Amino acid sequence: MTTTGANRILDDLAKLMTDAAGAAQGVRREAETMFRTQGERILNTMDVVKREEFEVVREMALRAREENDALLARVALLEAQLAEKG
């Protein structure tokens, strides 16, 4: 076997390995897409909220609690003022 023949075999082997790696990446991407789609489908049927929606509602609840605490303090102050007058 000549050097050229050995080089050609190595070149063909390298091309085969490169093609196999590319095919494996394609299969991996396809599997990831399939799993992601299936996962989203399952989550949609479970009636769960997205993180962004949860954070918005959480912020609303925190603001409502702060407003409630402020109102409670104001009511307590007004009751104390009424008690002093009465």
KAHUTA-V115725 format. One line per field, one symbol per residue. phi: phi as a letter, one per 20 degrees, with the letter a starting at -180 (. if undefined). Layout:
phi->???
This chain:
phi->.effffffffffffffffffffffffffffffffffffffffffeeldefgffffffffffffffffffffffffffffffffffe
